[in-house]
Amino acid sequence: MKTSDFVKLISKRTRLGYRLTDEVVKAVFDEIKTQLSRNEKVVIWGFGSFFTKPVDKKKGTHIITKQEIIHKPHRVIRFSASRQFRKEIK
């Protein structure tokens, strides 16, 4: 499902205009991105939580040249579904 499909469904369900719904959806996603970039946890009750996890530097091998490379330390985004959400999906 693309964002535009998501916006259309919410727009029909809430009977709000497409443009307003599009702005709201983009604002929600932007706020989630902002909080994650600040290393904050985002919890959506009944859905799940988004959080970042630090990854230390590590050694790797370039696939083509077979040279050893070192990956810099960075953060990755993780999602953990709530129990209620997992029960509904099963």
Buried (B, 14 or more C-beta within 10 A) or exposed (E): EEEEEBBBEBBEEEEBEEEEBBEBBEEEEEEBEEBBEEEEEBEEEEEBBBBBEEEEEEEEEEEEEEEEEEEEEEEEEEEEEBEEBEEEEE
